[in-house]
Amino acid sequence: MGSPEDEALARAAVAALTWQLELAPKPGLPDPRDLRARVTRQDHRALRWSAEALVPGLTAMAAAARRTGAPSPGLRAELGAVGRSTEHSVDLAGGGHRGALWVLGFLVAAAALEPGVRGAGLAATAKRIAAHPDRRAPRRPSRGSSVSAKYGAAGARGEARAGFPHVRRALEALARARAAGAPEPNARLDALLTVMSTLQDTELLYTAGPHGLRHVQAGARAVLDAGGTASDSGRDALTALDADLHARAWSPRGSGSLLAGALFADALPVVGHLPVPVTRHLPAT
């Protein structure tokens, strides 16, 4: 059973995931417009509900790290077992969040393993945990692993083993946008687009292939090159990209999960004093 500190980390991670869900407009990703799954075919309310099912598993991951005290093969195996059990619990609660579970799970474990570590240091600790193979993992290939093998994409496992480079890029984008005076929702959208612009998203590769992935990456770069979502031209580019991805039914889910990881890492200095998540979307155009 986890301590209050372990549960606080888990709830901070779910709060970060909720912030990601509440942000809008997110091109191709569920947001508050999807109250009845009209846009992305994922009901936003159901996703918020099922996110709460992550709390026990993330608490157990934090407890395992605190108890083990080292980024050992044993800890990696325990995180894998807890994660697979949590996947089942989330499915019973409505599904979704599989990628976010593993991103947040490694980062929560890293935060419990080395209290006080922040930002890139947190990602580096997660890398040390993920470096060990999960020897108890099922041998059957998953959709993500099959796509990774076919196209050479890093996938979720590769991101963790590399120390979450896209979480680090999202944190840098957040800092740049805030320093430039961008409102917080715009800073978070710019961080999402920064991830989308370079991530080899296995979900996009599965549904759209390499051409579709390059199309989405170029669209995200176009928004940033236009000045980001806080500028008029960037906002127009974002609106166009949003409409395009929804029309094609392409969803950069990996980018959404990594943004949630970045928001968790960003909020860590105030764990225990996190504000209640609220709807953080831009005015409709």
C-alpha positions as CSV (number, residue, x, y, z in Angstrom):
1,M,0.0,0.0,0.0
2,G,1.4,3.4,-0.9
3,S,2.1,6.3,1.4
4,P,0.4,9.7,1.3
5,E,3.5,10.9,-0.7
6,D,3.0,8.1,-3.2
7,E,-0.7,8.9,-3.7
8,A,0.2,12.6,-4.0
9,L,2.5,11.8,-6.9
10,A,-0.2,9.7,-8.5
11,R,-2.8,12.3,-8.2
12,A,-0.4,15.0,-9.5
13,A,0.1,12.8,-12.6
14,V,-3.6,12.3,-13.1
15,A,-4.1,16.1,-12.7
16,A,-1.5,16.6,-15.4
17,L,-3.3,14.2,-17.7
18,T,-6.6,16.0,-17.0
19,W,-4.9,19.3,-17.9
20,Q,-3.9,17.8,-21.2
21,L,-7.5,16.5,-21.8
22,E,-9.0,19.9,-21.0
23,L,-6.7,21.9,-23.4
24,A,-8.3,22.9,-26.7
25,P,-8.2,22.9,-29.6
26,K,-5.9,19.9,-29.8
27,P,-5.5,18.8,-33.4
28,G,-6.8,15.2,-33.8
29,L,-7.0,14.7,-30.0
30,P,-10.0,14.5,-27.6
31,D,-10.8,17.8,-25.9
32,P,-13.9,19.4,-24.4
33,R,-15.6,19.6,-27.8
34,D,-15.9,15.8,-27.7
35,L,-18.7,15.7,-25.2
36,R,-20.4,12.9,-27.2
37,A,-17.5,11.7,-29.2
38,R,-18.6,13.8,-32.2
39,V,-15.1,14.7,-33.3
40,T,-12.5,12.2,-32.3
41,R,-14.9,9.3,-31.4
42,Q,-13.6,9.4,-27.9
43,D,-16.0,10.8,-25.3
44,H,-14.2,13.5,-23.4
45,R,-16.2,12.9,-20.2
46,A,-15.5,9.2,-20.3
47,L,-11.8,9.8,-20.7
48,R,-11.8,12.1,-17.7
49,W,-13.6,9.4,-15.7
50,S,-11.3,6.6,-16.7
51,A,-8.2,8.8,-15.9
52,E,-9.1,8.4,-12.3
53,A,-8.6,4.7,-12.6
54,L,-4.9,5.3,-13.0
55,V,-4.5,6.5,-9.4
56,P,-4.1,3.1,-7.7
57,G,-1.7,1.8,-10.2
58,L,0.4,5.0,-10.3
59,T,0.4,5.0,-6.5
60,A,1.7,1.4,-6.5
61,M,4.4,2.3,-9.0
62,A,5.6,5.2,-6.7
63,A,5.5,2.8,-3.7
64,A,7.5,0.2,-5.6
65,A,10.2,2.8,-6.5
66,R,10.4,4.2,-2.9
67,R,10.6,0.7,-1.5
68,T,13.2,-0.6,-3.9
69,G,15.4,2.5,-3.7
70,A,17.3,1.9,-6.9
71,P,16.5,1.7,-10.7
72,S,17.0,-2.0,-10.7
73,P,15.8,-4.9,-12.9
74,G,13.5,-5.9,-10.1
75,L,11.8,-2.4,-10.0
76,R,11.4,-2.5,-13.8
77,A,9.7,-5.9,-13.6
78,E,7.4,-4.7,-10.8
79,L,6.4,-1.6,-12.8
80,G,5.6,-3.7,-15.8
81,A,3.4,-6.0,-13.7
82,V,1.6,-3.1,-12.1
83,G,1.2,-1.3,-15.4
84,R,-0.4,-4.3,-17.1
85,S,-2.9,-4.7,-14.2
86,T,-3.7,-1.0,-14.4
87,E,-4.4,-1.3,-18.1
88,H,-7.1,-3.8,-17.3
89,S,-8.6,-1.6,-14.6
90,V,-8.7,1.4,-16.9
91,D,-10.3,-0.7,-19.6
92,L,-13.1,-1.6,-17.1
93,A,-13.5,2.1,-16.4
94,G,-14.0,3.0,-20.0
95,G,-10.6,2.7,-21.6
96,G,-8.0,5.1,-23.0
97,H,-4.7,6.4,-21.6
98,R,-2.6,3.4,-22.3
99,G,0.3,5.5,-23.6
100,A,-0.1,8.1,-20.8
101,L,0.0,5.3,-18.2
102,W,3.5,4.2,-19.2
103,V,4.8,7.7,-19.7
104,L,3.4,8.9,-16.3
105,G,4.3,5.6,-14.6
106,F,8.0,5.9,-15.4
107,L,8.1,9.5,-14.4
108,V,6.1,8.9,-11.1
109,A,8.5,6.1,-10.2
110,A,11.5,8.4,-11.0
111,A,10.0,11.1,-8.8
112,A,9.5,8.7,-5.9
113,L,13.0,7.2,-6.4
114,E,14.8,10.5,-6.3
115,P,12.7,13.1,-4.5
116,G,13.7,16.6,-5.4
117,V,14.8,15.8,-9.0
118,R,13.0,18.0,-11.6
119,G,12.8,18.4,-15.3
120,A,15.6,16.8,-17.4
121,G,16.9,15.2,-14.2
122,L,13.6,13.4,-13.7
123,A,13.7,12.1,-17.3
124,A,17.3,10.9,-16.8
125,T,16.2,8.9,-13.7
126,A,13.3,7.4,-15.7
127,K,15.8,6.4,-18.4
128,R,17.8,4.4,-15.8
129,I,14.7,2.5,-14.8
130,A,13.6,1.9,-18.4
131,A,17.0,0.7,-19.4
132,H,16.3,-2.8,-18.0
133,P,14.2,-5.2,-20.0
134,D,10.8,-6.2,-18.7
135,R,11.4,-9.9,-18.6
136,R,7.8,-10.7,-17.5
137,A,6.2,-8.8,-20.4
138,P,4.0,-10.9,-22.7
139,R,5.8,-12.3,-25.8
140,R,3.0,-11.4,-28.2
141,P,3.7,-8.2,-30.1
142,S,1.5,-5.2,-29.5
143,R,0.3,-2.8,-32.2
144,G,2.9,-0.3,-31.1
145,S,5.8,-2.7,-31.1
146,S,4.7,-4.1,-34.5
147,V,4.7,-0.5,-36.0
148,S,8.0,0.3,-34.3
149,A,9.6,-2.8,-35.9
150,K,8.1,-2.1,-39.3
151,Y,9.1,1.6,-39.5
152,G,12.0,1.9,-37.1
153,A,10.1,4.3,-34.8
154,A,11.2,4.5,-31.2
155,G,7.7,4.0,-29.8
156,A,6.8,4.4,-26.1
157,R,9.5,2.0,-25.0
158,G,12.2,3.8,-27.0
159,E,11.1,7.2,-25.7
160,A,11.5,5.9,-22.1
161,R,14.9,4.3,-22.8
162,A,16.1,7.5,-24.4
163,G,15.2,9.5,-21.3
164,F,12.0,11.0,-22.8
165,P,13.5,13.4,-25.2
166,H,10.1,14.7,-26.3
167,V,9.1,15.4,-22.7
168,R,12.3,17.5,-22.4
169,R,11.5,19.3,-25.6
170,A,8.0,20.0,-24.4
171,L,9.4,21.5,-21.1
172,E,11.7,23.7,-23.1
173,A,8.8,24.8,-25.3
174,L,6.8,25.7,-22.2
175,A,9.6,27.7,-20.8
176,R,10.1,29.6,-24.1
177,A,6.5,30.4,-24.6
178,R,6.0,31.6,-21.0
179,A,9.2,33.7,-21.2
180,A,7.7,35.3,-24.4
181,G,4.5,36.2,-22.4
182,A,2.2,33.6,-23.9
183,P,-0.9,32.8,-21.9
184,E,-0.6,29.3,-20.2
185,P,-3.1,27.5,-22.6
186,N,-1.1,28.8,-25.6
187,A,2.2,27.7,-23.9
188,R,0.8,24.2,-23.5
189,L,-0.5,24.1,-27.0
190,D,2.9,25.2,-28.3
191,A,4.5,22.4,-26.3
192,L,2.2,19.9,-27.8
193,L,2.9,21.1,-31.3
194,T,6.6,21.0,-30.6
195,V,6.3,17.3,-29.7
196,M,4.1,16.7,-32.8
197,S,6.6,18.3,-35.1
198,T,9.3,15.7,-34.5
199,L,7.8,12.6,-32.8
200,Q,7.6,9.4,-34.8
201,D,4.1,8.8,-33.4
202,T,3.3,5.0,-33.8
203,E,-0.4,5.7,-33.7
204,L,-0.1,8.0,-36.7
205,L,2.2,5.5,-38.5
206,Y,-0.4,2.8,-37.9
207,T,-3.4,4.8,-39.2
208,A,-1.7,7.1,-41.7
209,G,1.6,5.6,-42.7
210,P,4.9,7.5,-43.1
211,H,3.4,10.0,-45.5
212,G,0.6,10.9,-43.0
213,L,3.2,11.2,-40.2
214,R,5.2,13.7,-42.3
215,H,2.0,15.6,-43.1
216,V,1.2,16.0,-39.4
217,Q,4.7,17.0,-38.5
218,A,4.8,19.6,-41.2
219,G,1.4,21.0,-40.1
220,A,2.7,21.3,-36.5
221,R,5.8,23.1,-37.6
222,A,3.8,25.5,-39.7
223,V,1.9,26.6,-36.6
224,L,5.1,27.2,-34.7
225,D,6.8,28.9,-37.6
226,A,3.8,31.2,-37.9
227,G,4.5,32.5,-34.4
228,G,2.9,29.9,-32.2
229,T,-0.7,29.6,-31.0
230,A,-0.6,33.0,-29.3
231,S,-0.2,34.9,-32.6
232,D,-3.0,35.5,-35.1
233,S,-1.3,33.7,-37.9
234,G,-0.4,30.8,-35.7
235,R,-3.9,30.6,-34.5
236,D,-5.2,30.4,-38.1
237,A,-2.6,27.7,-38.9
238,L,-3.8,25.8,-35.8
239,T,-7.4,26.0,-36.8
240,A,-6.5,24.7,-40.3
241,L,-4.5,21.8,-38.8
242,D,-7.2,20.9,-36.4
243,A,-9.9,20.7,-39.1
244,D,-7.5,18.7,-41.4
245,L,-6.7,16.1,-38.8
246,H,-10.3,15.7,-37.7
247,A,-11.4,15.3,-41.3
248,R,-8.8,12.6,-41.8
249,A,-9.5,10.9,-38.5
250,W,-5.7,11.0,-37.7
251,S,-4.9,11.2,-34.0
252,P,-1.4,12.0,-32.6
253,R,-2.0,10.2,-29.4
254,G,1.6,9.6,-28.5
255,S,2.1,13.4,-28.5
256,G,-0.8,13.9,-26.1
257,S,0.7,11.3,-23.7
258,L,4.1,12.9,-23.7
259,L,2.6,16.4,-23.1
260,A,0.9,14.9,-20.0
261,G,4.3,13.7,-18.9
262,A,5.8,17.1,-19.4
263,L,3.0,18.8,-17.5
264,F,3.5,16.4,-14.6
265,A,7.3,17.1,-14.6
266,D,6.6,20.8,-14.8
267,A,4.2,20.8,-11.8
268,L,6.4,18.7,-9.5
269,P,7.8,21.7,-7.6
270,V,4.3,22.3,-6.2
271,V,3.2,18.7,-5.6
272,G,0.8,18.7,-2.7
273,H,-0.4,22.2,-3.7
274,L,-1.6,21.5,-7.2
275,P,-4.6,23.6,-8.3
276,V,-7.8,21.8,-9.2
277,P,-7.8,21.2,-13.0
278,V,-10.1,23.5,-14.9
279,T,-11.1,23.8,-18.5
280,R,-8.3,25.5,-20.3
281,H,-9.3,26.1,-23.9
282,L,-9.0,29.0,-26.3
283,P,-12.0,31.0,-27.3
284,A,-13.9,29.7,-30.3
285,T,-13.2,31.4,-33.6
